[in-house]
Amino acid sequence: MSRVERSDRVRAQVVLRPLGHTGRVRIESGPLAERIADAADTYLDMDPDDVLHGFRTAAGRAAPGAPLTGWSAVTSEPTFGQWVSGLARLGVTAGVTAASERAIELVDGFAETVGPDGDVRMSLYGYEKLICGLVDTFTLAGHEPALALLERTVPWADRTFDRARPTPSAHDFAGGRIGPTSHARTLEWYTLAENLHRAWLAGADERVGEFAREWHYDAYWDRFLTEPQPGRAWPVPTWLHAYSHLNTFASAAAAYEATGEDRYLEIVRNAHTYFTTTQTFATGGYGPSEFTLPEDGALGRSLEWRTDSAEIVCGSWAAFKVSTALLTYTGEARYGDWVEQLVYSGIGAVTPVRPGGRTPYYQDYRLGVATKLPHWDDWPCCSGTYLQCVSELPNFLYYAADDGLAVLLYVPSTVSWEHDGREFGLTLQTSYPRTDDARLTLRGSGHLALRLRVPSWSDGFAAAVNGEPVPAVAKEGDWLVIDRDWRDGDVIDVTIGAGLRVLPVDARHPNRVAFAHGPVVLAQKADWTMPISLPTPWEMVDLDQAFEPGEGVRYTPSGVGTARLPLGDLRPLSEIAERTPYRVYFDLDDPRIV
């Protein structure tokens, strides 16, 4: 069957086009490059026979290798599709050819276990992830059999999955009860539409698109058609599964891409506002005990005893997808803020997945003392979204526009792209966030508009071209646009404007705060240190007097502790090692020792 070109099916108006999936972006150095390289090593070290062992056994086929452990002890269904997706992405975004080849090998090996009837022997929970991996292996690794396999499985899924689709509620927070040994067959059913829509957009047959529309979550999505009046709470149910109830808006975004109906875009916009203004901590993480919370101070109160403050890895993945969709279809720079928070203080601050399946899952923000610990089971769901998040990092940096290029994140990297029939390139050099500057060097000549994202927290963002200050002014959360004729070798120097910030956890707890340097959430080691305090209201405090900046991103509080408990400094949460006690949130007006 000849495939329909993707551009023939997209109905939404694209404003910015992320460039990472073109294979022409590279993160050159620094912590993010190291994280990508580590993930490639870890996941490529997994024996494909071990990953496929359970599927082959269930299909009655010869099963070399050994079973995996933890969530994948029976089969790797819970994360198989996400591993395939992440490998396919890694092959393009990081140029790891072996990752693309491994994705194809896993898809082909899995296909041998699927009979003519398309039965993949999965619950909807695993099938949704499988569909993602198949779409990515087709679109990013160019493997036609992946999409053919997807099309073969849809009739099976259509006649198999229960259409009851229970509406999640406080007593059934993910739309399907979890029993002692297995997931309900339609757990998190409201996330399925996303990758079915993506498959149809990639050229799958019409039945796939029709099946996608059956899994829309209109009962929840429609709650976000309008924002509440100022001062009023959002009229949406709470105590729902937080990650999947953000992830469902990736399905709404895919529905917008497939239909062009503005209602879906408005829903995704408002959902982003809801989560970022009522549900998130300073890191960008959300979902204590995996719940969405009412706007009554519950977020702040959760810090008093919950260790599972945020399902940070899966939560980052959902936020990345929703934010990227909004950047793509609105072109508004402010949607980069949540991405940046999570790049540095969410996924960028966890201990990487380790060989054997030890995986970060929750971030801990407890008052008094918190710790970084892996999930208690090997290969949980976050082992899948971790690889997806890390492999997608290069796709967050640069976006092409009809009139030029937009720079979203200031990361040491290179990009090349074509504009008006001419080839351009850009090299970005920086040690940000350890320093507050970046240098961009252009390759190519011609007219284009270069957009530089001004973060919403920036104080003093500035740019100069070849040493001449740029007179254009942009407000925080917008683009600084330099629209001009460029010559090969032009240099743009940027001052980003990061500084120390105080971030209350919610409106009901104005003095329960975290500290951040730009997007980088800071932590205090809690092994024999005194919690930080400030006079309240803290807004009256001169932070330059209260803290002494140190080398890199370090702040030492003024004042005294005790003989045994001195005041410890603040440093990036990413620098706190696993099992080391730390503090992220502080009660400024109640600095208790015990």
TORPA-306252 format. One record per residue (C-alpha): residue in three letters; x, z, y. Coordinates in steps of 0.25 Angstrom, whole numbers, plus 5000, padded with zeros to 4 digits. Layout:
BEGIN
AlaXZY;...
END
This chain:
BEGIN
Met500050005000;Ser500549965014;Arg500650095023;Val500050105036;Glu501050125047;Arg500950265053;Ser500750215067;Asp499550145063;Arg498850265059;Val499250365070;Arg498050385079;Ala498650495088;Gln499450465101;Val500950495099;Val501650545111;Leu502950595105;Arg503550555092;Pro504550655085;Leu505850585081;Gly506350665070;His505650585059;Thr506350455064;Gly507650515058;Arg508250495072;Val508350645076;Arg509450735071;Ile509750885074;Glu511250885075;Ser511651035075;Gly511251175076;Pro510251275069;Leu509151165067;Ala510151065061;Glu510751175051;Arg509351215047;Ile508951065044;Ala510251055036;Asp510051185028;Ala508551135025;Ala509151005019;Asp510151075011;Thr509151175005;Tyr507951085002;Leu508850974996;Asp509551074987;Met508151094980;Asp508151024967;Pro507050914967;Asp506750944952;Asp506451094956;Val505551054967;Leu504750964958;His504851054945;Gly503451114947;Phe502750984950;Arg503350914938;Thr503051034929;Ala501551034933;Ala501550884931;Gly502050894917;Arg503350824920;Ala504750854917;Ala505250954927;Pro506750964929;Gly507251074938;Ala506651214940;Pro505451274947;Leu505651324961;Thr505351464965;Gly504351534974;Trp503151454979;Ser503751334971;Ala503851404958;Val502751324952;Thr502851194960;Ser503451164974;Glu502051124979;Pro501951224990;Thr503151164997;Phe503451034990;Gly502850945000;Gln503551015012;Trp504851005005;Val504650855004;Ser504150845018;Gly505350925023;Leu506350835015;Ala505750705020;Arg505850755035;Leu507250805033;Gly507650665028;Val507250605041;Thr507450715052;Ala508750765047;Gly509250635040;Val509350705026;Thr509250585017;Ala509250675005;Ala508050745010;Ser507250615011;Glu507650584997;Arg507250724992;Ala505850704998;Ile505650574991;Glu506250634977;Leu505250754978;Val504050664981;Asp504350564970;Gly504650674960;Phe503350744964;Ala502550614963;Glu502950604948;Thr502150734946;Val500850674952;Gly499950604943;Pro499150474946;Asp497950564951;Gly498850624962;Asp498750764958;Val499950844964;Arg499450974958;Met499551044972;Ser498651124980;Leu498251074994;Tyr499351174999;Gly500451094992;Tyr499850964993;Glu499750965008;Lys501250985008;Leu501450874998;Ile500750775007;Cys501750815018;Gly502950785010;Leu502350655005;Val502050605019;Asp503450645024;Thr504150585012;Phe503450455015;Thr503550455030;Leu504950515032;Ala505650475019;Gly504950335018;His504450365003;Glu503250285001;Pro502850354987;Ala502650484995;Leu501450425002;Ala500950354989;Leu500950494982;Leu500250554994;Glu499150454993;Arg499050474978;Thr498850624979;Val497750624990;Pro496550584981;Trp496950694971;Ala497050794983;Asp495650734988;Arg494950774975;Thr495750894972;Phe495750984985;Asp494551074987;Arg493851035000;Ala493351175003;Arg494451185013;Pro494051335016;Thr494251365031;Pro495351465033;Ser494951605038;Ala495551745039;His495251765024;Asp495751635019;Phe496751595029;Ala497251465023;Gly496051405018;Gly496251435004;Arg496451564996;Ile497851584990;Gly497651644976;Pro498751734969;Thr499451614962;Ser499051484970;His498451424983;Ala497051384985;Arg496951234983;Thr496651204998;Leu497551315005;Glu497851265019;Trp497051145017;Tyr496951115032;Thr498451075032;Leu498250955022;Ala497750855032;Glu499050845040;Asn499850775030;Leu498750685024;His498550635039;Arg500050615039;Ala500050535026;Trp498950445031;Leu499650425044;Ala500850385036;Gly500050275029;Ala499350345017;Asp498050285013;Glu496750325020;Arg496250425009;Val497450515014;Gly496950515028;Glu495450535024;Phe495950655015;Ala496750715027;Arg495450715036;Glu494750805025;Trp495750915028;His495550935043;Tyr495351075047;Asp494351045058;Ala493751185057;Tyr495051245062;Trp495551135070;Asp494351115079;Arg494551265083;Phe495751205091;Leu495051095099;Thr495051175111;Glu495851285117;Pro495151415120;Gln494951455135;Pro496051535141;Gly496051685136;Arg495151655124;Ala495651655110;Trp495751535101;Pro494451525093;Val495151495080;Pro495151575067;Thr496351665064;Trp496951735052;Leu497251595047;His498451545040;Ala499351515052;Tyr500351405047;Ser499251325041;His498351335052;Leu499351285062;Asn499751175051;Thr498351125050;Phe498551075065;Ala499550975059;Ser498450915052;Ala497650905065;Ala498850845071;Ala498950745060;Ala497450715061;Tyr497650685076;Glu498750585072;Ala497850525062;Thr496650515071;Gly497050525085;Glu495850615088;Asp496250705100;Arg495450825094;Tyr496550845084;Leu497650845094;Glu496950945103;Ile496751035091;Val498251035088;Arg498551055102;Asn497651185103;Ala498151235089;His499551225094;Thr499151305107;Tyr498451405098;Phe499551435089;Thr500651435099;Thr499851535109;Thr499251625099;Gln499951625086;Thr501451605088;Phe502551705089;Ala503751675098;Thr504451595087;Gly503251505086;Gly502951565072;Tyr501551605069;Gly500651665059;Pro500951815055;Ser500551835041;Glu500251685042;Phe498951705050;Thr498451655063;Leu498051775072;Pro497051805082;Glu497451815097;Asp497351965097;Gly498752005096;Ala498851995081;Leu500151905083;Gly500852015090;Arg500352125081;Ser500852045069;Leu502252075073;Glu502052225070;Trp502052205055;Arg501952065050;Thr503252005044;Asp502651865042;Ser502551845057;Ala502551685055;Glu502551595044;Ile503651525052;Val504151405043;Cys502751345039;Gly502251395053;Ser503451315060;Trp503051185052;Ala501651195057;Ala501951215071;Phe503051105071;Lys501951005066;Val500951045076;Ser501851045087;Thr502550915083;Ala501150845083;Leu500850895097;Leu502150845102;Thr501850715096;Tyr500450695101;Thr500550765114;Gly501950745119;Glu501850885125;Ala503250965125;Arg502551095124;Tyr502351075109;Gly503851085107;Asp503851235110;Trp503251275097;Val504151185089;Glu505451245097;Gln504951385094;Leu504951365079;Val506151275078;Tyr506951395084;Ser506251515080;Gly505351475069;Ile505851385058;Gly507251385065;Ala507351535064;Val507051555049;Thr508051565038;Pro508051425031;Val507451405017;Arg508551435007;Pro508851374993;Gly507951424983;Gly506751434992;Arg506951555001;Thr506151525013;Pro505851575027;Tyr504351595029;Tyr503951705039;Gln504551745052;Asp504551895055;Tyr504351945069;Arg503952085066;Leu504252195077;Gly505352285074;Val506052205063;Ala505852075057;Thr506651995046;Lys506851855041;Leu506451845026;Pro506151725017;His504851715010;Trp504751794997;Asp504451664989;Asp505351544987;Trp504951404993;Pro503651455000;Cys502951355009;Cys503951375021;Ser505051315012;Gly504251185014;Thr503951195029;Tyr505351245032;Leu505951115027;Gln504851035035;Cys505151115048;Val506651105047;Ser506650955043;Glu505750925055;Leu506650995065;Pro507250865070;Asn505850805072;Phe505550905083;Leu506650865093;Tyr506350725099;Tyr505050645101;Ala504950505105;Ala504050465116;Asp503550325121;Asp504450345134;Gly505650425128;Leu506050545120;Ala505650695120;Val506550805116;Leu505850925111;Leu506951025106;Tyr508351045110;Val509151035097;Pro510450965095;Ser510050835089;Thr510050685091;Val508850585091;Ser508750435092;Trp507550345095;Glu507050215101;His506450205114;Asp505950065120;Gly506749995110;Arg508050065113;Glu508750165105;Phe509050305111;Gly509650435106;Leu509850575111;Thr510750685107;Leu510450825110;Gln511550935111;Thr511151075112;Ser511451215107;Tyr510051265112;Pro509451365110;Arg510851435111;Thr511051355124;Asp510051305134;Asp510551165136;Ala510451035128;Arg511150895131;Leu510450765127;Thr511250635127;Leu510450505127;Arg510850385119;Gly510350255124;Ser509850195137;Gly508450165143;His507250225149;Leu506550345142;Ala505950475145;Leu506650595139;Arg505750715137;Leu506450855136;Arg505550965131;Val505451085141;Pro505151205132;Ser503951295137;Trp504951415138;Ser506051345146;Asp506551405159;Gly507351305166;Phe507351175158;Ala508151065165;Ala508850935161;Ala509950845167;Val510250705164;Asn511750665165;Gly511950795174;Glu510750765183;Pro509650865183;Val508250805179;Pro507250825190;Ala506050815181;Val505350945179;Ala504550985167;Lys503751115164;Glu504051205152;Gly503351145139;Asp503451005144;Trp504450885144;Leu505550865154;Val505450705155;Ile506750625159;Asp506250485161;Arg507350395165;Asp508350285161;Trp509350335152;Arg510750285148;Asp511550305136;Gly512250445136;Asp511350515146;Val511450665145;Ile510250755147;Asp510650905148;Val509451005146;Thr509351155150;Ile508251205141;Gly507851335148;Ala507851435137;Gly507851585139;Leu507351715135;Arg505851735133;Val504951845129;Leu503751805121;Pro502651905118;Val501951885104;Asp500551875110;Ala499751915122;Arg499352045116;His500752095114;Pro501452055127;Asn502652145124;Arg502852105110;Val503851995112;Ala504851905106;Phe506051845114;Ala506451705114;His507551615120;Gly506751485122;Pro506151455109;Val507151545101;Val506451675097;Leu507451785098;Ala507651905088;Gln508352035088;Lys509052085076;Ala508352215072;Asp509452275064;Trp509752405072;Thr509252345086;Met508252405096;Pro507052315098;Ile507052245112;Ser506152305123;Leu505852265137;Pro505052325148;Thr503652275148;Pro503052195154;Trp504252115149;Glu503852005159;Met504452085170;Val505852095163;Asp507052005167;Leu507451955154;Asp508851915159;Gln509052065162;Ala508452115149;Phe509252025140;Glu510651975140;Pro510851835135;Gly511951815125;Glu512651695118;Gly511751595112;Val510251645111;Arg510551795112;Tyr509951905121;Thr510352045122;Pro509352145127;Ser509752235138;Gly509552385137;Val509852485126;Gly509452515112;Thr509852635104;Ala511152675098;Arg510752625085;Leu509852515089;Pro510452425100;Leu509652315107;Gly509952195098;Asp510052055105;Leu509051935103;Arg509451815096;Pro508751695090;Leu507851725078;Ser508451615071;Glu509751695071;Ile509151805063;Ala509651805048;Glu508651825037;Arg508451975033;Thr508952015047;Pro507952105054;Tyr507552055068;Arg506552065079;Val505851955086;Tyr504652035093;Phe504852155101;Asp503852255107;Leu504452265121;Asp503652385125;Asp503852465112;Pro505252445107;Arg505252535095;Ile506452565086;Val505552615074;
END
